[in-house]
Amino acid sequence: MTTEQRHGVFLDAKTIACELVKPASLATWDVHPLVADADVAARIAAADVVYTNKVPLGADALAGAARLKLVVVAATGYDIIDLACCKQRGVAVANSPGYSVSSVPEHVLALIFAAARAVVPYHAAAGDGTWANADIFCLQDHPIIELRGRQAGFIGSGSLGRASAELCASVGMKTVFLERHDGEQDELPRLGLDELLATSDVVSLHCPLTAANRGMIDAAAIAKMKDGAILINTARGALVDSAALVAALEAGKLRGAGIDVLAAEPPPAAEPLLHCRHPGLVLSPHVAWASMESQQRLARMLAETTDAFFSGAPRHLVG
């Protein structure tokens, strides 16, 4: 098939807040702000390439896409794609690694600082009259801790985990990583999960979501964490049991948590973390990746990944 015949479909372009770059290897593409799950099959029926950030592509949707050759995920994680079905149908799947290698680590550090220095409750106190009505020049309602000399433990040692560790090290923190599943040794300081949880002042998640690690930070794991520790999650919401995290915060087991991702997004009204008023909790709406620069890199990467695939030099293929 020639470039003049290839057609692309973007299912949720609304998720990228910058101008998209049309791949040179496509003749046409339909850019939809957001396609409902029920409409995906009809939208991709004539597509050679499909782009999605968070709209799932399952077997039912893929069944009628006879021309489909490539799925490009506008994210690092690709758990929304039925990889087995794509493989069976001869459809290649590519993700978008590395585009947020500055944005996510900077957000991780911001969440750590916010929790360690009680930024959110002190901001509220400055605006609600609490500071104005104080009898001394400052407020000390929420203890502040310094990060220098404390340990940050990283579960996940890909590009985002390593870059986050570098930023933590730059402010004087000791950094360690979870041991490798394959048992191989590398240059990184590594600990078993129980030891990492028990000794780290900050635990930061940077691993993909799998069937094996879903809910890995549950009540039992939190009980093993160091008293007064801070939990950071910018990876996938379902890695953490939200109810257990809220219980640990309210019981004083943890100092705080910085959470950018939840198991369901947008979150339902019943999501426990939405109702938690603990001063050490910092929530952000899945924006760790979303710096302006990061989104521009992503838009270029989507086009480059597509053009590389059709030029015979595919990149970022998964599965």
C-alpha contacts under 8 A as a table, 3 or more apart, distances in Angstrom:
res1	aa1	res2	aa2	distance
1	M	5	Q	6.43
1	M	6	R	7.04
2	T	5	Q	5.54
2	T	6	R	6.67
3	T	6	R	5.34
3	T	24	A	7.89
3	T	25	S	5.17
3	T	26	L	5.38
3	T	27	A	5.57
4	E	26	L	6.99
4	E	27	A	4.80
5	Q	26	L	7.47
5	Q	27	A	5.91
5	Q	28	T	7.97
6	R	25	S	7.36
6	R	26	L	4.98
6	R	27	A	5.35
6	R	28	T	6.73
6	R	47	A	7.70
6	R	48	D	5.95
6	R	49	V	7.97
7	H	26	L	5.75
7	H	27	A	6.00
7	H	28	T	4.94
7	H	29	W	5.34
7	H	30	D	7.98
7	H	46	A	7.39
7	H	47	A	5.29
7	H	48	D	5.36
7	H	49	V	6.55
8	G	26	L	6.68
8	G	28	T	6.32
8	G	29	W	4.25
8	G	30	D	6.30
8	G	47	A	5.36
8	G	48	D	5.82
8	G	49	V	4.60
8	G	50	V	5.74
8	G	51	Y	7.61
9	V	29	W	5.38
9	V	30	D	4.79
9	V	31	V	6.02
9	V	32	H	7.58
9	V	43	R	7.45
9	V	44	I	6.50
9	V	47	A	6.17
9	V	49	V	6.37
9	V	50	V	4.92
9	V	51	Y	6.14
10	F	13	A	6.08
10	F	29	W	7.48
10	F	30	D	6.20
10	F	31	V	4.79
10	F	32	H	5.78
10	F	50	V	5.92
10	F	51	Y	4.54
10	F	52	T	6.10
11	L	31	V	6.87
11	L	32	H	5.40
11	L	33	P	6.90
11	L	34	L	5.74
11	L	35	V	5.40
11	L	40	V	7.64
11	L	50	V	7.38
11	L	51	Y	6.13
11	L	52	T	5.35
11	L	53	N	7.80
11	L	55	V	6.77
12	D	15	T	5.98
12	D	31	V	7.78
12	D	32	H	5.88
12	D	33	P	5.01
12	D	34	L	4.16
12	D	35	V	6.23
12	D	51	Y	7.89
12	D	52	T	5.99
12	D	53	N	6.43
12	D	54	K	7.37
12	D	55	V	6.80
13	A	16	I	5.68
13	A	31	V	6.37
13	A	32	H	5.92
13	A	33	P	4.74
13	A	34	L	6.56
13	A	52	T	7.86
13	A	53	N	7.96
14	K	17	A	6.72
14	K	32	H	7.67
14	K	33	P	4.47
14	K	34	L	6.25
15	T	33	P	7.78
15	T	53	N	7.11
16	I	295	Q	6.42
16	I	299	A	7.90
17	A	292	M	7.90
17	A	295	Q	6.99
18	C	292	M	7.66
18	C	295	Q	6.60
18	C	296	Q	6.44
18	C	299	A	7.67
19	E	296	Q	7.76
19	E	299	A	7.43
20	L	299	A	5.29
20	L	300	R	7.52
21	V	299	A	5.91
21	V	300	R	6.01
21	V	302	L	7.75
21	V	303	A	6.04
22	K	26	L	7.51
22	K	29	W	7.71
22	K	303	A	6.16
23	P	26	L	5.66
23	P	302	L	7.79
23	P	303	A	4.40
23	P	304	E	6.99
23	P	306	T	6.43
23	P	307	D	6.18
24	A	27	A	7.57
24	A	303	A	7.55
24	A	307	D	6.51
25	S	306	T	7.11
25	S	307	D	5.36
25	S	310	F	6.82
26	L	29	W	7.07
32	H	35	V	6.51
35	V	39	D	6.34
35	V	40	V	6.34
35	V	55	V	7.54
36	A	39	D	5.37
36	A	40	V	6.55
36	A	55	V	7.88
37	D	40	V	5.42
37	D	55	V	6.88
37	D	56	P	7.25
38	A	41	A	7.35
39	D	42	A	5.63
39	D	43	R	6.34
40	V	43	R	5.12
40	V	44	I	6.26
40	V	57	L	7.90
40	V	61	A	6.05
41	A	44	I	5.54
41	A	45	A	6.06
41	A	60	D	7.32
41	A	61	A	4.25
41	A	62	L	6.67
41	A	63	A	7.87
41	A	64	G	6.66
41	A	65	A	7.36
42	A	45	A	5.39
43	R	46	A	7.59
43	R	47	A	7.99
44	I	47	A	5.00
44	I	50	V	6.94
44	I	61	A	7.95
44	I	65	A	6.05
45	A	64	G	5.66
45	A	65	A	4.36
45	A	66	A	6.94
45	A	67	R	7.62
46	A	65	A	6.36
46	A	66	A	7.41
46	A	67	R	6.28
46	A	68	L	7.61
47	A	50	V	6.51
47	A	65	A	6.82
47	A	67	R	6.10
47	A	68	L	5.62
48	D	67	R	5.26
48	D	68	L	4.21
48	D	69	K	5.37
48	D	70	L	6.60
49	V	68	L	5.90
49	V	69	K	6.10
49	V	70	L	4.84
49	V	71	V	5.70
49	V	72	V	7.38
50	V	68	L	7.61
50	V	70	L	6.54
50	V	71	V	4.86
50	V	72	V	6.22
51	Y	71	V	5.95
51	Y	72	V	4.87
51	Y	73	V	5.81
51	Y	74	A	6.74
52	T	55	V	5.77
52	T	56	P	7.69
52	T	71	V	7.77
52	T	72	V	6.63
52	T	73	V	5.13
52	T	74	A	5.79
53	N	73	V	5.54
53	N	74	A	4.55
53	N	75	A	5.87
54	K	80	I	6.79
55	V	80	I	7.17
56	P	80	I	4.70
56	P	81	I	5.96
57	L	61	A	6.09
57	L	62	L	6.72
57	L	80	I	6.35
57	L	81	I	5.01
57	L	82	D	6.27
58	G	61	A	5.54
58	G	62	L	6.23
58	G	80	I	7.80
58	G	81	I	6.23
58	G	82	D	5.09
58	G	85	C	7.63
59	A	62	L	5.05
59	A	63	A	5.91
59	A	82	D	6.54
59	A	85	C	5.91
60	D	63	A	5.33
60	D	64	G	7.79
61	A	64	G	6.71
61	A	65	A	7.52
62	L	65	A	5.31
62	L	85	C	7.84
62	L	86	C	7.79
63	A	66	A	7.41
65	A	68	L	5.47
68	L	71	V	7.88
68	L	91	V	6.48
69	K	90	G	7.11
69	K	91	V	4.75
69	K	92	A	6.12
70	L	91	V	5.46
70	L	92	A	4.75
70	L	93	V	5.78
70	L	94	A	7.55
71	V	91	V	7.19
71	V	92	A	6.25
71	V	93	V	4.75
71	V	94	A	6.25
72	V	93	V	5.96
72	V	94	A	4.88
72	V	95	N	5.81
72	V	96	S	7.74
72	V	302	L	6.98
72	V	305	T	7.76
72	V	306	T	7.62
73	V	76	T	7.48
73	V	77	G	7.91
73	V	78	Y	6.53
73	V	93	V	7.57
73	V	94	A	6.16
73	V	95	N	4.69
73	V	96	S	6.39
74	A	95	N	6.51
74	A	96	S	5.82
74	A	298	L	7.06
74	A	302	L	6.88
75	A	78	Y	7.14
75	A	95	N	6.11
75	A	96	S	5.19
75	A	97	P	7.06
76	T	95	N	5.63
76	T	96	S	5.01
76	T	97	P	4.84
76	T	98	G	7.53
77	G	95	N	7.07
77	G	208	P	6.38
78	Y	81	I	5.81
78	Y	95	N	6.61
79	D	82	D	7.63
79	D	209	L	7.15
79	D	210	T	7.85
82	D	85	C	5.48
82	D	86	C	6.37
83	L	86	C	5.03
83	L	87	K	6.07
83	L	93	V	7.59
83	L	319	G	6.15
84	A	87	K	5.15
84	A	88	Q	6.20
85	C	88	Q	5.07
85	C	89	R	6.22
86	C	89	R	5.13
86	C	90	G	6.02
86	C	91	V	4.78
86	C	92	A	6.76
86	C	93	V	7.47
87	K	90	G	5.04
87	K	91	V	5.82
87	K	92	A	7.05
87	K	319	G	7.76
88	Q	91	V	7.66
92	A	317	L	6.93
92	A	318	V	7.88
93	V	317	L	5.57
93	V	318	V	5.75
93	V	319	G	7.10
94	A	305	T	7.62
94	A	315	R	7.27
94	A	316	H	5.07
94	A	317	L	4.13
94	A	318	V	5.59
95	N	316	H	5.74
95	N	317	L	6.60
95	N	318	V	6.89
96	S	99	Y	6.86
96	S	298	L	7.14
96	S	301	M	6.91
96	S	302	L	7.25
96	S	316	H	6.73
97	P	100	S	7.77
97	P	316	H	7.32
98	G	101	V	5.18
98	G	159	S	6.82
98	G	160	L	7.72
99	Y	102	S	7.92
99	Y	294	S	5.75
99	Y	295	Q	7.71
99	Y	297	R	5.68
99	Y	298	L	5.62
99	Y	301	M	7.77
100	S	103	S	4.99
100	S	104	V	5.76
100	S	160	L	7.81
100	S	289	W	5.36
100	S	290	A	7.69
100	S	294	S	5.23
100	S	295	Q	7.95
101	V	104	V	6.12
101	V	105	P	6.71
101	V	159	S	6.59
101	V	160	L	5.57
101	V	163	A	6.81
102	S	105	P	5.77
102	S	106	E	6.24
102	S	163	A	7.53
102	S	294	S	7.59
103	S	106	E	5.36
103	S	107	H	6.32
103	S	288	A	6.24
103	S	289	W	5.35
103	S	290	A	6.83
103	S	291	S	5.78
103	S	294	S	6.34
104	V	107	H	5.08
104	V	108	V	6.16
104	V	160	L	6.87
104	V	164	S	7.70
104	V	234	T	7.42
104	V	288	A	4.77
104	V	289	W	5.04
105	P	108	V	4.87
105	P	109	L	6.26
105	P	160	L	6.37
105	P	161	G	7.65
105	P	163	A	6.03
105	P	164	S	4.31
105	P	167	L	7.16
105	P	288	A	7.97
106	E	109	L	5.21
106	E	110	A	6.19
106	E	164	S	7.27
106	E	167	L	7.61
106	E	288	A	7.96
107	H	110	A	4.86
107	H	111	L	6.13
107	H	288	A	5.29
108	V	111	L	5.20
108	V	112	I	6.27
108	V	164	S	6.73
108	V	204	S	7.97
108	V	232	I	7.08
108	V	234	T	7.16
108	V	258	G	7.93
108	V	288	A	7.50
109	L	112	I	5.04
109	L	113	F	6.16
109	L	164	S	7.24
109	L	167	L	7.03
109	L	168	C	6.86
110	A	113	F	5.19
110	A	114	A	6.03
111	L	114	A	4.99
111	L	115	A	6.18
111	L	232	I	7.26
111	L	257	A	7.91
111	L	258	G	5.10
111	L	259	I	7.92
111	L	282	V	6.86
112	I	115	A	5.32
112	I	116	A	6.00
112	I	202	V	7.71
112	I	230	I	7.42
112	I	232	I	7.26
112	I	257	A	7.98
112	I	258	G	6.73
113	F	116	A	5.05
113	F	117	R	5.79
113	F	119	V	7.76
114	A	117	R	5.45
114	A	118	A	5.65
114	A	119	V	4.82
114	A	120	V	6.73
114	A	258	G	7.99
114	A	282	V	7.19
115	A	118	A	5.24
115	A	119	V	6.81
115	A	120	V	7.96
115	A	230	I	7.25
115	A	255	R	7.58
115	A	256	G	5.53
115	A	257	A	6.49
115	A	258	G	6.82
115	A	280	G	5.17
115	A	281	L	6.72
115	A	282	V	6.76
116	A	119	V	7.99
116	A	144	I	5.88
116	A	145	I	5.49
116	A	146	E	7.10
116	A	147	L	7.56
116	A	230	I	7.85
116	A	255	R	7.84
116	A	256	G	7.54
116	A	280	G	7.73
117	R	143	P	7.48
117	R	144	I	4.64
117	R	145	I	6.21
117	R	146	E	7.81
118	A	121	P	5.86
118	A	122	Y	6.17
118	A	142	H	6.39
118	A	143	P	7.36
118	A	144	I	6.40
118	A	279	P	6.89
118	A	280	G	6.20
119	V	122	Y	5.33
119	V	123	H	5.98
120	V	123	H	5.18
120	V	124	A	6.32
120	V	279	P	7.06
120	V	280	G	7.83
120	V	282	V	7.21
121	P	124	A	4.99
121	P	125	A	6.12
121	P	142	H	7.86
121	P	279	P	5.60
121	P	280	G	7.91
122	Y	125	A	4.90
122	Y	126	A	6.18
122	Y	142	H	7.91
123	H	126	A	5.18
123	H	127	G	6.48
124	A	127	G	5.20
124	A	128	D	6.03
125	A	128	D	5.33
125	A	129	G	6.43
125	A	130	T	5.00
125	A	131	W	5.88
126	A	129	G	6.23
126	A	130	T	6.34
126	A	131	W	5.27
126	A	132	A	7.34
127	G	130	T	7.56
127	G	131	W	7.91
128	D	131	W	7.85
129	G	132	A	5.03
129	G	133	N	6.11
130	T	133	N	5.33
130	T	134	A	6.32
131	W	134	A	5.14
131	W	138	C	7.12
131	W	139	L	6.58
134	A	137	F	7.18
134	A	138	C	7.45
134	A	139	L	7.29
136	I	139	L	7.56
140	Q	143	P	6.59
142	H	279	P	7.84
147	L	150	R	5.49
147	L	171	V	7.19
147	L	172	G	7.06
147	L	173	M	6.25
148	R	171	V	6.06
148	R	172	G	4.38
148	R	173	M	5.07
149	G	172	G	5.78
149	G	173	M	5.04
149	G	174	K	6.31
150	R	172	G	7.77
150	R	173	M	5.15
150	R	174	K	6.03
150	R	200	S	7.58
150	R	201	D	6.07
151	Q	173	M	5.63
151	Q	174	K	4.59
151	Q	175	T	5.71
151	Q	176	V	7.41
151	Q	199	T	7.31
151	Q	200	S	4.94
151	Q	201	D	5.29
151	Q	202	V	6.46
152	A	165	A	7.56
152	A	168	C	7.31
152	A	173	M	6.58
152	A	174	K	6.13
152	A	175	T	4.91
152	A	176	V	6.41
152	A	200	S	5.45
152	A	201	D	5.94
152	A	202	V	4.58
152	A	203	V	5.89
152	A	204	S	7.35
153	G	175	T	5.90
153	G	176	V	4.89
153	G	177	F	5.57
153	G	178	L	7.37
153	G	196	L	6.07
153	G	197	L	7.51
153	G	200	S	5.49
153	G	201	D	7.72
153	G	202	V	6.07
153	G	203	V	4.80
153	G	204	S	6.24
154	F	157	S	7.01
154	F	161	G	6.38
154	F	165	A	7.42
154	F	175	T	7.55
154	F	176	V	6.24
154	F	177	F	4.70
154	F	178	L	6.28
154	F	203	V	5.97
154	F	204	S	4.99
154	F	205	L	6.06
154	F	206	H	6.96
155	I	161	G	7.55
155	I	177	F	6.02
155	I	178	L	5.20
155	I	203	V	7.46
155	I	204	S	6.25
155	I	205	L	4.95
155	I	206	H	5.70
155	I	207	C	6.34
156	G	161	G	5.69
156	G	177	F	7.04
156	G	178	L	6.74
156	G	205	L	6.45
156	G	206	H	4.56
156	G	207	C	4.59
157	S	160	L	7.28
157	S	161	G	4.77
157	S	162	R	5.55
157	S	177	F	6.71
157	S	178	L	7.80
157	S	206	H	7.09
157	S	207	C	7.73
158	G	161	G	5.34
158	G	162	R	6.08
158	G	206	H	7.49
158	G	207	C	7.88
159	S	162	R	5.27
159	S	163	A	6.00
160	L	163	A	5.15
160	L	164	S	5.99
160	L	206	H	6.68
161	G	164	S	5.16
161	G	165	A	6.16
161	G	205	L	7.79
161	G	206	H	5.44
162	R	165	A	5.02
162	R	166	E	6.28
163	A	166	E	5.05
163	A	167	L	6.51
164	S	167	L	5.25
164	S	168	C	6.33
165	A	168	C	5.01
165	A	169	A	6.03
165	A	175	T	6.09
166	E	169	A	5.03
166	E	170	S	6.17
167	L	170	S	4.99
167	L	171	V	6.89
168	C	171	V	5.53
168	C	172	G	6.80
168	C	173	M	5.49
168	C	174	K	7.70
168	C	175	T	7.31
169	A	172	G	5.04
169	A	173	M	4.71
169	A	174	K	6.12
169	A	175	T	6.55
170	S	173	M	7.22
175	T	189	P	7.62
176	V	188	L	7.29
176	V	189	P	5.19
176	V	190	R	5.59
176	V	191	L	6.98
176	V	196	L	7.59
177	F	188	L	6.95
177	F	189	P	6.11
177	F	190	R	4.64
177	F	191	L	6.25
177	F	196	L	7.61
178	L	190	R	5.32
178	L	191	L	5.23
178	L	192	G	5.88
178	L	193	L	6.05
178	L	196	L	6.82
179	E	183	G	7.31
179	E	190	R	4.91
179	E	191	L	5.22
179	E	192	G	5.42
179	E	193	L	7.36
180	R	183	G	5.37
180	R	184	E	6.43
180	R	185	Q	7.68
180	R	190	R	7.91
181	H	184	E	7.88
191	L	195	E	6.08
191	L	196	L	5.57
192	G	195	E	5.43
192	G	196	L	6.05
193	L	196	L	5.09
193	L	197	L	6.12
194	D	197	L	5.25
194	D	198	A	6.10
194	D	221	A	7.94
194	D	224	K	6.69
195	E	198	A	5.05
195	E	199	T	6.04
196	L	199	T	5.49
196	L	200	S	5.85
197	L	200	S	5.73
197	L	203	V	7.01
197	L	221	A	7.57
197	L	222	I	7.87
197	L	224	K	6.01
197	L	225	M	4.51
197	L	226	K	6.55
198	A	224	K	5.56
198	A	225	M	4.58
198	A	226	K	4.79
199	T	225	M	7.32
199	T	226	K	5.96
200	S	203	V	6.20
200	S	225	M	7.46
200	S	226	K	6.45
200	S	229	A	7.02
201	D	226	K	6.58
201	D	228	G	7.28
201	D	229	A	4.55
201	D	230	I	6.24
202	V	229	A	5.59
202	V	230	I	4.71
202	V	231	L	5.89
202	V	232	I	7.32
203	V	229	A	7.54
203	V	230	I	6.34
203	V	231	L	4.99
203	V	232	I	6.08
204	S	231	L	6.04
204	S	232	I	4.52
204	S	233	N	5.92
204	S	234	T	7.89
205	L	232	I	6.28
205	L	233	N	5.09
205	L	234	T	6.55
205	L	235	A	5.96
206	H	233	N	7.44
206	H	234	T	6.84
206	H	235	A	5.16
207	C	235	A	6.24
207	C	236	R	7.88
208	P	235	A	6.78
208	P	236	R	6.93
209	L	213	N	6.43
209	L	214	R	6.29
209	L	235	A	7.98
209	L	236	R	6.19
209	L	238	A	7.30
209	L	239	L	6.63
210	T	213	N	5.44
210	T	214	R	6.05
211	A	214	R	5.61
213	N	216	M	5.03
213	N	239	L	6.46
214	R	238	A	5.73
214	R	239	L	4.87
214	R	240	V	7.49
215	G	218	D	5.81
215	G	238	A	5.79
215	G	239	L	4.48
215	G	240	V	4.90
215	G	241	D	5.42
216	M	221	A	7.14
216	M	239	L	5.53
216	M	240	V	6.25
216	M	241	D	7.71
217	I	220	A	7.65
217	I	221	A	5.31
217	I	222	I	6.34
217	I	239	L	6.19
217	I	240	V	4.70
217	I	241	D	6.11
218	D	221	A	5.28
218	D	222	I	6.10
218	D	240	V	6.19
218	D	241	D	5.01
218	D	244	A	5.94
218	D	245	L	7.46
219	A	222	I	5.13
219	A	223	A	6.09
219	A	241	D	7.48
219	A	244	A	5.09
219	A	245	L	7.35
219	A	248	A	7.94
220	A	223	A	5.16
220	A	224	K	6.69
221	A	224	K	5.25
221	A	225	M	6.73
222	I	225	M	5.09
222	I	244	A	7.85
222	I	245	L	7.52
222	I	248	A	7.34
223	A	253	K	7.93
225	M	229	A	6.88
226	K	229	A	5.48
226	K	254	L	7.92
227	D	253	K	5.35
227	D	254	L	5.95
227	D	255	R	7.77
228	G	252	G	7.35
228	G	253	K	5.89
228	G	254	L	4.42
228	G	255	R	4.40
228	G	256	G	7.65
229	A	253	K	7.76
229	A	254	L	5.07
229	A	255	R	5.50
229	A	256	G	6.99
230	I	254	L	6.10
230	I	255	R	5.70
230	I	256	G	4.86
230	I	257	A	5.15
230	I	258	G	7.60
231	L	254	L	7.92
231	L	256	G	6.68
231	L	257	A	4.57
231	L	258	G	6.28
231	L	259	I	7.95
232	I	257	A	5.67
232	I	258	G	4.67
232	I	259	I	5.85
233	N	236	R	7.14
233	N	237	G	7.27
233	N	258	G	6.41
233	N	259	I	5.02
233	N	260	D	6.14
233	N	261	V	6.67
234	T	237	G	7.88
234	T	259	I	6.46
234	T	260	D	5.10
234	T	261	V	5.88
234	T	286	H	7.62
234	T	288	A	6.67
235	A	239	L	7.98
235	A	260	D	7.96
235	A	261	V	6.79
236	R	239	L	5.86
236	R	261	V	5.75
236	R	262	L	6.83
236	R	263	A	7.06
237	G	240	V	6.01
237	G	260	D	7.92
237	G	261	V	4.58
237	G	262	L	3.70
237	G	263	A	4.17
237	G	264	A	7.43
238	A	241	D	6.99
238	A	262	L	6.50
238	A	263	A	4.37
239	L	263	A	7.89
240	V	245	L	7.53
241	D	244	A	5.40
241	D	245	L	6.30
242	S	245	L	5.04
242	S	246	V	6.21
242	S	271	E	7.61
242	S	272	P	6.14
242	S	273	L	6.28
243	A	246	V	5.19
243	A	247	A	6.21
243	A	272	P	5.74
243	A	273	L	7.43
244	A	247	A	5.08
244	A	248	A	6.20
245	L	248	A	5.10
245	L	249	L	6.25
246	V	249	L	5.14
246	V	250	E	6.14
246	V	272	P	6.92
246	V	273	L	6.40
246	V	276	C	6.56
247	A	250	E	5.21
247	A	251	A	6.01
248	A	251	A	5.13
248	A	252	G	6.23
248	A	253	K	5.09
248	A	254	L	5.93
249	L	252	G	5.24
249	L	253	K	5.96
249	L	254	L	5.17
249	L	255	R	6.78
249	L	256	G	6.56
249	L	278	H	6.70
249	L	280	G	7.90
250	E	253	K	7.67
250	E	278	H	6.65
251	A	254	L	7.89
252	G	255	R	6.66
254	L	257	A	7.71
255	R	280	G	6.02
256	G	278	H	7.86
256	G	279	P	7.57
256	G	280	G	3.98
256	G	281	L	5.15
256	G	282	V	7.75
257	A	280	G	6.28
257	A	281	L	4.89
257	A	282	V	6.17
258	G	281	L	6.09
258	G	282	V	4.75
258	G	283	L	6.04
258	G	284	S	7.95
259	I	262	L	7.63
259	I	281	L	7.78
259	I	282	V	6.25
259	I	283	L	5.00
259	I	284	S	6.38
260	D	283	L	5.89
260	D	284	S	4.72
260	D	285	P	5.70
260	D	286	H	4.75
260	D	287	V	6.77
260	D	288	A	6.66
261	V	265	E	7.85
261	V	284	S	7.60
261	V	285	P	6.80
261	V	286	H	5.18
262	L	265	E	6.26
262	L	267	P	6.84
263	A	267	P	7.61
264	A	267	P	5.05
264	A	268	P	7.08
265	E	268	P	7.67
267	P	270	A	7.99
267	P	271	E	6.25
268	P	271	E	5.62
269	A	274	L	7.59
270	A	274	L	7.83
271	E	274	L	5.75
271	E	275	H	7.43
272	P	275	H	5.58
272	P	276	C	6.61
273	L	276	C	5.11
276	C	281	L	7.78
277	R	281	L	7.36
278	H	281	L	5.60
284	S	287	V	6.59
284	S	288	A	7.97
286	H	289	W	7.55
287	V	290	A	4.98
287	V	291	S	7.78
288	A	291	S	7.53
289	W	294	S	6.72
289	W	295	Q	7.85
290	A	294	S	6.06
290	A	295	Q	5.99
291	S	294	S	5.08
291	S	295	Q	6.32
292	M	295	Q	5.34
292	M	296	Q	6.34
293	E	296	Q	5.18
293	E	297	R	6.29
294	S	297	R	5.14
294	S	298	L	6.23
295	Q	298	L	4.94
295	Q	299	A	6.22
296	Q	299	A	5.16
296	Q	300	R	6.43
297	R	300	R	5.28
297	R	301	M	6.10
298	L	301	M	4.94
298	L	302	L	6.24
299	A	302	L	5.43
299	A	303	A	6.84
300	R	303	A	5.40
300	R	304	E	6.20
301	M	304	E	4.93
301	M	305	T	5.86
302	L	305	T	5.27
302	L	306	T	6.33
303	A	306	T	5.21
303	A	307	D	6.21
304	E	307	D	5.16
304	E	308	A	5.97
305	T	308	A	5.20
305	T	309	F	6.24
305	T	314	P	7.00
305	T	315	R	6.12
305	T	316	H	7.29
306	T	309	F	5.23
306	T	310	F	6.56
307	D	310	F	5.38
307	D	311	S	6.10
308	A	311	S	5.06
308	A	312	G	6.43
308	A	313	A	5.15
308	A	314	P	5.05
308	A	315	R	6.65
309	F	312	G	5.49
309	F	313	A	5.60
309	F	314	P	4.02
309	F	315	R	6.84
310	F	313	A	7.40
310	F	314	P	7.42
311	S	314	P	7.58
314	P	317	L	7.01
